[in-house]
Amino acid sequence: MINIILCGGSGTRLWPLSRTMLPKQFVRLFDGRSLFQDTVNRNQSVCSHSMIISNQEQYFLAIDQLEQIDAHSIQFLLEPIGRNTAPAIALACMALDADDLVFVTPSDHLVKNQQAYEAAVSQAKTLAEQNNLVTFGIKPTYPETGFGYIEADKRQGNDVISFKEKPDEQTAQAYIEQGNYYWNSGMFCFKAGVFLEELKQHSSEIFAACEKALQPIDANRSQQSSQDQACQNDTTICIDLNAMYVIPEDSIDYAVMEKSNKVKVVPCDMAWSDLGSFDALYDEVQQPNQVNAILPRLDNSPQPICIDSKNNLIVTRERTIALVDVEDLCIVDTSDAILISKKGSSQKVKQVVAQIKKQAPELAEIHRLAHRPWGTYEVLQDSDKYKVKRIVVKPGCKLSLQKHFHRNEHWIVVSGTAAVMVDKEVFLVRPNESTYIQMGKLHRLENQGKIDLVMIEVQVGEYTGEDDIVRVEDIYSRS
């Protein structure tokens, strides 16, 4: 069985922890691990190999995190833009044999009962081998209004009667009392060919556009191989941008599951959470002997000071948080933003993100510590007309050949050796040495050594935004 891991999404309901460039699935929430890493590990016990569907930015995040765990037999399918789950799953299935059994999972869910999980997958596998489209229904523990529901037949427990939209609280309570309604987990199991047949029957435009998008893959690979590092191997499929644009956008539920008569559900109780809000995170972090839920619980993290305060979620990475006479709050502190919300209202964080995108779009896109294909950079100071960064370039990696129209740059090497190109001149900069990049000049930074290159960059100019970069050449195919 092949695990198709859906790795898209920006996790806006967990802002400011989750950003577009470091979405929820890659944030290290528990014991230094990400939900993505846990998903890969969890499914290696039930699947022979995995196909990860992501965009190009997330590809390099995924590669970095896969190198830190015992991952094997991994393939990638890269989408230049997202078109929701139905096209993503269709493209993956079209790259497989019709009889291949696939297990589709999001990359950002938490499962704490592995034994129950494997039992549910085994039951789904049996139903899928009988040419059914199988979904997983989570037994609800409270009237959640943020999930869709699956109505199962009380007499034939695996038969699906209907799919329900996210209900209000009164309707959700009625679902629980009836006993045959389950949370829609977003996990599926079926034969690749069976799913494609149903997609072709019920959403023919998506099927045809996906089929057309895959036809020129070999030609695209030969054209991209000289510059696109992600598509230089046989384990990565890259979809063309123009072909992706014409694929209709739709979810697997709307496109197939709600229309097909081959759908079955496996009811399960596997200590599952989609961690879709800070309220859900509170439930997972809270310990029986604590009056507040604190993340992360690490020896070197600052411990909050709580005076007569209880039932709060406190997330801090660097600063000490002090609470006095408050309760039922979610307090999330990052280096560049703080969120304070009443518990029960954290679903409204999406509205906050919508405002942030208008007022300060970079806060929705990226953390001060930003991950790039070549390494990381951290903004140490950002003021009017200057910015200071700490840059780490991994061994064997290099930044794009680029120039800026609004700033000059000063580079000071802290450790490692920098290979610097300015216009046509190439030279080395060693620890405690510096160089100057004049505005408008083509330049590139490279680490040709075997240890990390660490340097301080000081930008000085009228504008120091990240969009003041003109890339002339880039091995990672960024524009």
N, C-alpha and C positions, 0 to 999 in steps of 0.2 A: 504494500500500500504506500502511496506517495502523499506526503503532507504538503499541501499548498498553504503557505503562510501569507496572509494578507497584511502587508506592512505599511499601508498608506495611512492617511489621517494625520491631523495635527494636534489632537488632544486638547482643544481649546478650553474644555471645562476644568482642566488642571493647570491653567495659567495662574501664576508665573513660573511654576515648575516646568511645565511643558510649553515649548515654543515650536514654531514651524520648522526651524532648523534642528531642533532636538525634541521631537515629539515624545509623548508619554511612554511609548513602548521602549525607548532607549534611555530613559531616565533611570538611574540606579536607585530604586526605592527601598529594596529589602536586602540587607546583608551584602551590599555592594554589587548586587546583580540587577539587571534590567528585566522587565517583563518579556522582552524579546528573547533574551538568553534563556529564561525559564521555559518559554514556549518551545524553543528548539530542543532543549534537553528533555522536556516532558514527552515530546512526540517521537523522539528517537527510539523509545521503547516500543512503539506501536507501528512505526513506519520504517520502510527500508531506506528511503531518502526523502529530501525536502526540496521544494521549489519555492523560493522566496520572491514575492511580487512587490516591487518597490519602485520609487523614482531614483534618479541618479544620485541626488544628494544623500538619500538614505542608504543607498548601496554602500557607500564608503563607511558610514556609521556601522552598518551591519557587518561588513568585513572586519572592522576593528574589533567588534564585540564577539564575533565568531572565533577570532584568533585566541580569545581568552577562555574559551570553553572547549570541551572535547566534542566538536562538531564534525560530522563526516557526511559525504555524499550530498553536497549542497549544490543546487542550481539556482540561477537568478533569471527572472524575467523583469526587465526594466521598462517602465512606462514613462514617457516624457511628460505626460499630464494624466491626472486621474480621471476616470470615467465611471466611478463607482464599482460595486462588487461584481455585477453581472458580466461586464466586459473583461474585467481582470481574471475572473475564473474561467471564462470562455477561452481567452487567449492561452491560458495555462493548459487547459484540457486539449486544445487543438495541437499543442506541442507534444502531446502524449499519445499512446496507443488507445484505441477505443475501449479495449477491455481493461485498461489500467484502472485500478480502484484508487480513488483519491479521497483524502480526508482534509477538508478545508477548515482552517482555523484563523481567527484574528491573532495578531502578534502581541496584543496588549491586555490579555485577560489573565486573571489569577485563578489557579486551581490548587487547592490544598490537600485534596483527598485523591492521591494518585491511584489507589486501588479501585475506588469507585469510578474514576475516570477511565481506566483501562477496561473495566467491565462494560461501561456504556459504549466505548468504541468497539469492543468485540461484538456486542449486540447489533450495533449499527452496521458493522461490516457484514454480518450475516444477512441483514435486510437489503443492503446495497448489492450483494451478490445475486439477489433475486430481482435485479433491475428496478429497484426503488430509489427514489431520491430521499435521503434520510436527513432529518434535522434533529437537533438535540434540544429538548425542553427542560429547563431548570425548574425544579419544584420551588415555588415561591415561598418565601419565609415572611413576607410582609407585603402590603399593597403598594408596590412600586409603580410610580406613574411615568418613569423615564424609560421603560422597556415596552416593546411590543409583546403580545401574548399569542400562544398557540393553543387552540381549542382541540382537545383530543376526544375521540369517541370513547364514552365510558364503557361500552361493551367490548370493543376491540381497541385496546389501549394504545396500539401503535398507529392506528388510523387517525388522520388529521381531518377535522371538520372544517376549520377556518383559521385564518390568521387575523389577529386584531391589532389595530393601531394603538399607540400609547394612550391609555385610558385616563380619566380623572380618578381621584382617590376613591370615590364611592363605587365606581364601576370596577376598579381594581380589587376592592374589598369583596365585591360580589363574585368576581372570578375565583378568588381564594376560597370562599365559602362553598362554591360549587365543586371544587376539588379536581376538575379535569382541565384546568388551565395552567399553562406553564410559561415561564419567561422564555422569550426567543433568544437563544444564546449566540446566534450568528455562526454556528459550527454546522458543517454538512458532511455527508459521506455518500458517494455514488460512483458508478463507473463513468469515466470521462465521456464515452460515447453516448450513454443514456442521457446525461445532462445536455450534451450538444443536440441530441435529437429533440429534446423537450424545448430547448432554447430556440431551435430552428422553427418549431411548430408555433410557439407562443410569442416569440420576439424575433421575427425573421430579419428585421433590419439590423439588430445587434449582431446576429449570427453572420450575416453577409459582410458587414463592415469589419468584423474581427477576422473572418476568413481572408478578406482582401488584405488586411494589415499584415498578416503573416506570410503572404505569398512572396514578397520581395526581401525576406530576411537575409538570405544568403548574399544577395547583391549588396544589401546595406552593410553587412559585415565587412565585405571586401573593400567598400568605400571608406568605412570608418576605422579600419584596423590601424592605419598609420597614426591616428590621433586620439582615438577613443579607447582609453585604457580598460574601461569596463567591458568592452565588447571584443577584446583581443583573445578570448578563450572560448572553448566549446561549451563551457558550462553557463554561459550567459546569453540570453536572447534579448535584443534591443529592438523595441518597436519604433517605427518612424513617426516623427512628430505630426506630419501632415496626415498620415493614415490614422493616427490616434484622434485627431480633431473631428473626423467625420463619424466616429463611432458614437451612437446615441448613449447618453448617460442614464443608467438605471441600476437599481439594486437587484440582487438575485431574488429577493422576496417578491418584488413587483414583477420582474421580468419572467420568472419561471415558477417559483414555489407556490404562489397564490393561484396559479392558473392550471397547474399540472394535476392529473389524477393519479400520479405515481408517488405521492408524498407520504412518508411515514415519519413518526416522531419517536424518539427514545427518551422517555422521562428519566431524569437522573438527578442525583443529589451528591455533588462532588465538591462541596465547599467552594463554589464558583463565585467570582465577582468580575465585573467588567471595569471596576475602578473608574467609573465614569464621572465621579464627582468627589469633592473633598469630604462629603458625608460618607461616601463609600470607603474612602481612604481611612477615615476615623474608625470605622467599624473593624478594619483590618489591623490597624496599629494599636488600638486600645488593649491594654493588658488588665487582667482582673485586679491586680494589686495597685493600680495607678488611678489617680483621680483625673488625670489628663492624659491624652494620647500624644506621644512625642516622637517625632521622626527627624533625623535618624537617631537610632539608639546606638551610637558609636562612642568609644572611649574618648576620642579626640574632638568630639563635637561639643559646642557650648551647651551647658545644661540650663534650661529655663528656670527662672525664679518665679514661683507661684505662691501668692499670698491670698488665702481664702478664695481661690479660683478653682473651678472644677468643670469637667465635661467639655474641655476645650481640645481642639487639635492644634498642635504647635509644630510647625515645620521650620527649621532653621539650619543653615549651613555654616555661617561664619559668626554672626552676632549673638549676643546674649539677649534673650527675650524676657522681660519682666511683666507679670500680670498681677493686678490687684483688684480683688472683688469683682471679677467677671466670670461668666460661665456661658457655655453653649456657643462658643465662637470657633471659627477656623482662622488661624493666623499663619500665613505663609510668607516667610521672609527669604528673599534672594538678594543677590548683590546689587541689583538695580531696580527692584520693585517689591512692594509689600501688599499683600491682599489680606483684608479683614472682612469676614463674612459671618453672619449668624448661621449656625447649623440649621439645616433644613432649607436654606436659601442658596446653596452653593451651585445649583443648576443655573443660576443667573450670571455666573462668571462669563458665559458666552456673550452676554450683553456688555460686560466690561471690555472683553477683547474687541468687540465691534467698535467701541469708543476709542480704545487704544490705537487701533489701526488708522483712525482718523487723526488723532492728536500726536502720536509718537510711534509710527509703524514699526520701527526697529525693535521696540519692546515686545511686539507680538511675534517677531521673526526670530530673534536670536538672543542668547544670553551674553553676558560680558565675557564668559568663557565660551568661545565658539569652536566647533569641530569642523575641520576641513579635510579633504582627501589627503593632504600632505602633512597634517598635524593639527595644531591648535593655536589660537591666539586669544589673549585675555586683555580686555580694556582695563588698564589701571587708573587712567585719568582721562576724562572727556570734558574739556572746557571750551570756551569760545576761542576759536582760531588755533587750538592745538589739541592733540590727543596722544596719549602714551599707551603703548601695547607691549605685552610680553609675548613673543612668538616662539613656538617650538616646532621645528621641522624634523620629521622622522628621517632616519638614515635612508639614503637612496631616493629621496623625494625632492621635488622642486615646485616652486610656485609658478604661476603663469608668466609669460612674457607680457609686460603691461606698462602702462604709463598713466599719469594723473595730470589733470588740467588745473587743479585748484590747490595743490599742496606740494611742499618739499618734504623729504623724509631723511631722518638721521638714523643710522643703524649702528648699535653697539653690541658686539658679540660678548656673551657671558660665558658660554662653554661650547665646545665643538668648534668646527671651522666652517665658515660660510664661503661658498663659491659665488661670487657676485659678477653679474654681467650688466654693464651700463653702456647703452648703444652697442658698439662692437668691441669694447674693452672688457676683458675677463680677468679677475684677480681674486686672491684669497684674503679673507679677513679673519683674524684669529682672536682668541680671548683677550679682552681689554683693549681691542682695537676697534676703530669705527670707520664708517664711510658716509658719504652724503649723496643723496639722489635728488637731482634738481628737477623741479617741476617740468613736465613735458618730455623728459628723456625716457626712452625705452629701457626697462631693467628687468632683471630676473634674479631670484635668490634660490640657491640649491645647496643641499647637504650631500656631499659626496663621501662623507665619512661613515663610520660604523657606530657612532653614538649620536644621541639627539643633539641638534643644533639649537641652542637657546640664545635669544637676543632680545634687546630692548629696541623698539622702534618709536621714534618721536616724530609725529606728523605736525607740520606747521603750515598754516594757510588759511584762506578765507572760508574754506569748506573742507571738512574731513569725513564726510559720509562715505559708507561702503560702496555707494553707487558711483563714486568718482574713480572708477577703475575701467580702463579701456584694455581689454584682453586682446592681444594680437595673436598669441599662440598658447594653447593650453592642452596638456596631455589628458585632462579629465573632461574635455569637451564642454566646458562652461562658456557661456557667452559673456 
